[in-house]
Amino acid sequence: MNIATPPQVSTNTLRDAIVRHLCYSFGREPDFAGLEDWRMALSYAIRDHIADSWFRAAGTARREGAKRVYYLSMEFLIGRLLEDGIVNLGLVDQAREALAALGQDYDTVLADEPDAALGNGGLGRLAACFLESLSTLGCPAYGYGIRYEHGLFRQSFQGGRQIEAPETWLLQRHAWEFERPEALFRIGFGGEIEETGGKVLWHPAEHVDAEAYDTPIVGWQGKWANTLRLWSAKASDPFDLPAFNRGDFAAAAQPEALARTISRVLYPDDTTEQGRELRLKQEFFLVAAALRDILARFDKEHSDIRKLPEKVAIQLNDTHPAVAGPELVRILHDERSLPFEEAMEIARGCLSYTNHTLLPEALESWGEDLFGGLLPRHLQIADLIDNAHYEANPSRTQSMRADHQVKMGQLSFVMAHKVNGVSALHTELMKETVFSELHRLHPERIVNQTNGVTPRRWLLACNPRLSGLITETIGDGWVADLERLRELEPAIEDAAWRERFDAAKRANKVDLSNWMAAEQGVSVNPDAMFDVQIKRMHEYKRQHLNILETIALWQEMKDAPNADWTPRVVLFAGKAAPGYAFAKDIIRLINDVAAVLNADPETGDKLQVLFLPNYNVTLAERLIPAADLSEQISTAGKEASGTGNMKFALNGAMTIGTLDGANVEIREHVGAENFFLFGMTASDVTERRKVESHAAKAIEADPRLARALQAVRGGTFSPDEVDRYTHVADNIAGADYFLVASDFTEYWRASREADAAFRDPATWIRKAALNTARSGWFSSDRTIRGYMQDIWAARSYLSD
Ligand code: CBF
């Protein structure tokens, strides 16, 4: 049993450690050190303490022969790690003072760290929150992913248009990883299958090496640290010497360059066949390396492979690592000689799968030619799994092998002992739609685990003013037990306390305004309502609904400029997939609208719009504490959960939202009266789509909507190219699959309710504070406990 206490580190000890690392790890005398040197030296000084808890945790897990949880994910959106480490070790004051003693500013040094964007959105950030909670709870775990050289692209705007540039986080020095050249696995692709003497052997045609890089992830108070192990691709035969000696230097370097392609970029463009093949290669690369590693660890500690499910829980984060099913069966059957049925049972005992979306285009499926070409034995095994599964069931409407495809959602379902959705609504929809037939066959398999967020990063660290007030009011027990925020409720009834809550929010808004003035050159009014929509750009998330409503508001303001309007600053941030033209057009439209509205002398002081470029974890940490209104306006049934919605509520923003994903549960927790609800439910959406010309009818019924759309169509925001947005207006007025028009009127109504509530500060602050007090259930600690109990049968190794 691990009875750890947080490290007791004085300012002087930390200062000396910083100087020692500066001199002896980086060869720099303090007088000649630059910002990056200071950041690295501080990181190493902090990392030493993290490593202590990491060694202790690993030792405990080994000694106890603990069951390990393995979280396989193509994305880990970890962001910056230095502040996380400092906060979790309880060393904020010491670090600040130690740097000050050395003539350095704490915030400046922390801001030098690159934001590791090894993910795309919610699913990747969730994986990062989960790792931190697994450590906080003392559950032995590994995250397995890919060490992409280039994470999600860097976004900028030119003439309002999104421009993508490669993300280069590894060009700056990275303090956290340990290279593990000894943890190297050879991964095969393609080739032939040989059947001899009742055995099947796979002879891959091509090989690439996977090398591990480990990053320790420390939990609250440094009591435990788990490992994020990222794989980097290297050539198995790095250098073609004969080619080099012939003078063909390009050919000599080719094996290395080709191999490295696998871990070069997150989400290669998969509109080409080569791009799709690379993506499947990445997925298999991750899975094969992780399984080899897992089995090597198991073999060191245990001798009977049949015990695998007792010691190993493997979570598939979405379908991306789904090929783990066939690969584990292949290893157990072909390499370890277990009967096929038994290999399947053991694999299923280890594997579980989280579904993060029901959008058909996001549920991966691979053509059998591509799949079989790259993984010939796995295609055979997929067929065997499919046959075995459906032997008793003649209907195959949801088979994983149909239309010459391998369907990864169905494959994951069949190979998992538990399948979970990420919010109550989403889980029910999984049962009713994509997995209905499989659910009928295995009614016990689908369970719900509503997402959560780590309160260490998403309240304690990112919002020191509010978290300071909370700790002063109820003590610091909430950090590890977030439901204790409920103890704030009596204080919320005290006007003086509410004023302090409001002062914290206002100071955050002033900070954000100053930052936006410095970085974007736009001054905004910190007393206006900060209305924020930050997330990936997607039609189902309906950023276009938000901007249409903003246009309609502007038009009404111009009709009556002297009326008592609630001033608003409408903030957007988010990246569009490079190949998603419509989403990119929405970005441009928002930027064009911003240019017109912000320059309007009649309304510019009441309504401003700003699209902040390059949305990432760090920007979210800056925006969320300053938000008044959180926009969660997806078409009902489309957002599996959302996690931004939880972060906003926790930081005292009110939600305007639909009954979608975790919004439903947020509203139940914070109270219907503290949430601006609008729009159709998931079943209304299905019905509405059946109504002929539903969009045209909605537009006809709402002159505001008609006028806003006319402005978009008529070039009000694109005078240099009048028909630039005709197709956007046509889309909304036409098929309108995401029901922007049909939800507009209700959205407008809810938005005006928000305006009215904001004009009454006493009421607003109370409601906002109740959002904080009642969001404790949305801690990822609660979610992870749910997985440990209902899915992994894993336990904590901390004493309390
Ligand atoms: O479950 C985490 C998040 O995953 C997504 O981002 C995804 O990638 N499918 C969903 O869209 C979110 O709703 C969900 O919160």
Residues whose N, C-alpha, C, O or C-beta is under 5 A from the ligand:
A	BS01	CBF	G121 G122 L123 L126 H356 T357 V422 E639 A640 S641 G642 T643
